[in-house]
Amino acid sequence: MRGRLSVEFVYQLFALLIAIIFVHAAYVGVIRPQARAHDAVQQAQLAENPDHIPERSVWVIIRDYEQEVCFILMLWAMALLALKAAGVNRERRLLETDLLPLGAGESILPQDTREYARSLEALEQPQRTYLYPRALLAALHRFRSTGNIQDVSDAVGSVCEAENDRLDSEMSMVRYIAWAIPSIGFIGTVRGIGEALGLAQQAVDGDISGVTAALGLAFNSTFVALVLSIILMFLLHQLQLMQERLVLDTHDACDRRLLQNLQAPHEH
């Protein structure tokens, strides 16, 4: 488990670095030059025709530093979600495997659990740490010690509940990013309004271009941040749905493939 956490930590740092490099390169090489070119064209058209209505451009909407940070965080969060989704898919593939091959009508007695437990303990890493083998092992150990099927069911339920809590806690970083993105957008709004207030005298003198640009920053940063936050929350909820289904399906698989084949000593 500690090794898996260290690998995930390295992955998180690497994903953040790649997101910073990719997004900043896109802004330096494409987005900000396109935004400047659009502004130049609009200024030229306004000089020729004062009644010209400037066209909105996606390059201008996303060109500021707050939007750049929002895109970096968005890509980072998507990388973290992709890692978790890949883990869920691997566990689901193992869930489709019959880890306890039982013949038709074959039952498991408490004295038989050691043999089945060995086959589960012989699984290779990281499969041995997956939820399904851990739930089966907990069930077999509990049945061997108590011989009570209800205790076995409680053990499986406890393992699944603990896994659900663990998966939920591991989403804390993505939830923080989903909260941070709108906050960064609001920072851009405050910065834009502050710049607009600082240019109020120019607006009084008749030059409103600076105030318009500052207010554009204020509204564009919030708009981009809220859109990205909506997308991220949708992806987060989809991953949580996958995780919840995995836990429920694991509990159901333990019930169908193990609990229904257990035979308490007094029933023998």
N, C-alpha and C positions, 0 to 999 in steps of 0.2 A: 504493500500500500504506500509506503514511504517513497519507494522508487517511482511509482506511478505519479505521485504528487510532484516529485522533482522534475519528471519529464514534462508534466503539464505546466509547471512554472517556467521552464525553459521555452516551451512552446508559446506561452503567453508573451514572454519578452520578445521572442523572435517575431511573432505575429505583429506586435506593436511596432517594432522597428521597420518591418516590411511595409506596414500601413503608412508610417510617417514618410518613408522614402518614396513610395508610390504616389501618394497624394500630393506631397510637396513638389515632386517632379512634374506631375500633371498641372499643378497651379503655375509653376514657373515657366513651363514650356508651352502650355496651351491656354489655360483658362484666363490668366491675367493679360497675356498679349491679345487674346481675342476680345477681352473686355475693353482694353485701351483702344483697339482698332474700332470697335463699335462706337465708343464715345467720340472718337475723332470724326467718324462718318456723321454722327448725329449733330455734332457741333458745326460741321461744314454745311449740313442741310439747314440748320437753324440760321446760319449766317446768310444763306441765300434766300431763305423764306422764313421770316419771323413767326408766321402762323403754323409752321410745321409742328406736328405733334410727335415727340420722340417715341420711337418704338422700344418696347421692353425686350431685353435679351437675357437668356438664361446665363450667359457668361457674366453679365453685370450682376445678376442676382446672387451668384455663388462666389464672387471673386474675393471677398474680404477674408480677413484672418480668422474671424469667428466661424465662418462657414468651413474653412479649411480644417480647423480643429474638429468640427462636428463630423466631417467626412472621415477624418482619421479615426475618431472614436467609433464611428459606425462600422468601418471595415474591421477594426479590432474586435468589436463585439460579434460581428458575423463570423470571424475566424474562431472565436471561442465557442459560438453556437455550433459551428461545423464540427469542431472537435467532440463536443458532447453528443451531437447527432450520430457521428460515426461510432462512438462507443455504444450508444443505444442499439444501433443496427447490428453491431457485432454480438451483443448480448442476445438480441432477438434471434439471430441465426443459431446460436447455441441452444436457445430455448426450444427450437424445432428439432433438436437432437434428442434421441432417447438415451439418456444417461443411465437409466435403470432398466435394462432389458429384462422383461419378465415374460414368461410363457403364459399361455392362456390358462386362467384359473389358478395361477401360482400366487401364493401369499408369502408375506414376509413376517417372520417371527422375530422377537427381540434378539435371539441368539444369532439370527442371520444378518443383523445390521452391520456387523464388523466387516463382513466380506463386501457388502455394497459400498460401505464408507471408503474402503481401500481403493475401489475403482474411481471414486470421485477425487480422492486425495492424489491419485496418480495423474490427474489432468495436468497439462502443461500450463505454465504461466503465459498470459495473464488469465486464462480461462478459469483457473481455480479460484480467482477472486471475484468472478462474476456472481450476480445475484442468484441465479438458478442453482448452481452447485452449492453455494453457501446455504441456501434455504434447505436443500435436500440433506446436506450434512447435518445441519442443526436438527432437522426432523429425525434423522436416523439416530443421532446421539441421544436425543430426548426419548425416543422410543426404547432404546436399549437400556436406559437408566430407569425409566418409569413403567414402561409397558402399557401406558395409557394413551389411547388414540387422541383424546381431547387435548392432552398436554402437547402432543405432537402438532396438532392443529394450531394451538396457541404459539408454539415455537416458530412455526412458519409465519404466522401473522406478525410476530414480533420482528423477525428478520425483515419482512417486507415493509413494515412500518418504519423501521430504522433506516432502510434503504431509501424510502420516500423522503424522509427528513434529510438524509445526506444529499440526495440529488437536489432538493430544494435549497439547501444551504450553499451548494456549489454554484448556484445561479446568482449569488449575491453580487459578484463583480459585474455581470451583465445588467442586473437591475440598477446598479450604481451608474453604469454608463448610460442607461436609458433615462436616468434622472439627470445626469450631467449634461447631456446634449441640449435639452431645452434651457437649462441654466446658462450655458454658454451663449445660446441665442439671445437670452435676455441681457447678458453682459454686452453683446453687440448693440442691443437696443438702447441701453443706457449710454454707451459710448457715442452712438450716433446722435442721440438727443443732446448729449453734452456738447458735441461739436456744433450741432445746429444752433444751440444757444450762444456759443462763442462767436458764431458768425451772424448774430442777429443784427449787428450794426451794418454789415454789408447789405443785408436784406432791406433795411430801412433806407439805405442809399440807393436801392434799386437793383442791386446785383443779388439775385436769389439762387444762383447756380450752386454756391457752396452749401447753402442751407438745404437745397434739394438733394445734393449728393449725400449729405450727412443723414437726412431723414431716410433716404434710400437705404443706407447702411442699417439704420435702426429697424426698418420693417423687413428688409430682406433677410437679415440674420435670424430674426424670430421665425419667419416663414420657413426657411430652410431647416432650422432646428426642429420645428414642430413636425414637418413632413418626415424627416429622418427618424424622429422619435416614434411616430406612428408605425413606420415600417419595422423598426426594431422591436417594438412591443408585439407586433403580429408574429414575427419570427420567434420571439421568446415564448409566446403562448403556444405556438405550434410545437416547439421542443418540449415544453412542459407536458403537453398532451401526449407526446410520444413516450416520455418517461413514465407518466402515470399508467398508460396502457401496458408498458413493459412490466411494471410492478404487479398490476392486476392479472395479467396473463401468466406471470410467474407463479402467483398464488394459486391460480386455477390449475396450472400444470402440475404443481405439487399435489394438489387435491386429487386430480385425475390419475396421475401416474404413480403416486406413492400412497397417499392416505387411504384410498379405496382398496389398496392391496395389503394393508397392514392387518394383522390378526393378533389380537390381544391374547395373552396366555390363557385366560379363563374361557376364551372362545374355542380353544384348540381341543 
